[in-house]
Amino acid sequence: MSIQSNLNNIKASLPEHVTLVAVSKTKPVSDLMQAYEAGQRIFGENKIQEMTEKWEQMPKDIQWHMIGHVQSNKVKFMAPYVTLIHGVDSLKLLQEINKQALKNNRIIDCLLQIYIAEEESKFGLDENELNELLTSPEFKELKNIRILGLMGMATFTEDQNQIKKEFTQLKSIFDSIKELKTENCSMNTISMGMSGDYQLAIECGSTMVRIGSSIFGGR
Ligand SMILES: *Cc1c(COP(=O)(O)O)cnc(C)c1O
């Protein structure tokens, strides 16, 4: 199957309220351009240098999403152009994003990553840390970021019940804070679901899916 037909099949299967992030990490620009020519405008990358190289080479109407873990000292490289940072998991990182956004005279949209998996290796805040962050005075001062919602990754397992439990947990955390509206916070996005589990994620309330291998092939 071609990238174009993979993309068209997936897009046809997504409800209208679900946004598709085409995860293009490790793939060459020529593959991304096939997706671009098929109409895709949102791409997800997990390494800052690779994302920046692709941003430099590709059409400027593409929205670049950083989906990987972000180190504070790398924020400055994406601050000029990134559309959405999915993996924000600390106030300190948010403060750095705010600082770099201010330098670039813009507001950078972010998602807060929530830890839902039963795997030590995954990043994210738990529910208490999330509430602490959102209600802290330091957070209120950040005028150059905007929190649009939450992101999570389920455990890497075949157990559909386990995955469903974790997605449902993320949705219920989202529901508990979604009414929170401040100048820098407007909760409307739940980024959950990848190639192997996006249908289940949508059933559980996902509004943004991050799909790589089902579009571009294995890595
Ligand atoms: C790689 C990656 C994806 C996409 O994974 P696929 O299984 O290829 O669809 C989604 N989210 C994150 C955070 C990733 O790193």
Ligand as a Chemical Component Dictionary entry (heavy atoms), coordinates in Angstrom:
data_LIG
# 
_chem_comp.id                   LIG 
_chem_comp.type                 NON-POLYMER 
_chem_comp.pdbx_formal_charge   0 
_chem_comp.three_letter_code    LIG 
# 
loop_
_chem_comp_atom.comp_id 
_chem_comp_atom.atom_id 
_chem_comp_atom.alt_atom_id 
_chem_comp_atom.type_symbol 
_chem_comp_atom.charge 
_chem_comp_atom.model_Cartn_x 
_chem_comp_atom.model_Cartn_y 
_chem_comp_atom.model_Cartn_z 
_chem_comp_atom.pdbx_ordinal 
LIG C1 C1 C 0 6.328 7.003 17.489 1  
LIG C2 C2 C 0 5.215 7.610 18.259 2  
LIG C3 C3 C 0 3.880 7.487 17.819 3  
LIG C4 C4 C 0 3.459 6.731 16.584 4  
LIG O1 O1 O 0 3.631 5.356 16.731 5  
LIG P1 P1 P 0 3.082 4.318 15.649 6  
LIG O2 O2 O 0 2.919 3.074 16.420 7  
LIG O3 O3 O 0 4.119 4.227 14.598 8  
LIG O4 O4 O 0 1.793 4.837 15.121 9  
LIG C5 C5 C 0 2.898 8.122 18.571 10 
LIG N1 N1 N 0 3.200 8.827 19.678 11 
LIG C6 C6 C 0 4.465 8.952 20.119 12 
LIG C7 C7 C 0 4.710 9.741 21.350 13 
LIG C8 C8 C 0 5.512 8.349 19.428 14 
LIG O5 O5 O 0 6.762 8.478 19.888 15 
# 
loop_
_chem_comp_bond.comp_id 
_chem_comp_bond.atom_id_1 
_chem_comp_bond.atom_id_2 
_chem_comp_bond.value_order 
_chem_comp_bond.pdbx_ordinal 
LIG C1 C2 SING 1  
LIG C2 C3 SING 2  
LIG C2 C8 DOUB 3  
LIG C3 C4 SING 4  
LIG C3 C5 DOUB 5  
LIG C4 O1 SING 6  
LIG O1 P1 SING 7  
LIG P1 O2 DOUB 8  
LIG P1 O3 SING 9  
LIG P1 O4 SING 10 
LIG C5 N1 SING 11 
LIG N1 C6 DOUB 12 
LIG C6 C7 SING 13 
LIG C6 C8 SING 14 
LIG C8 O5 SING 15 
# 
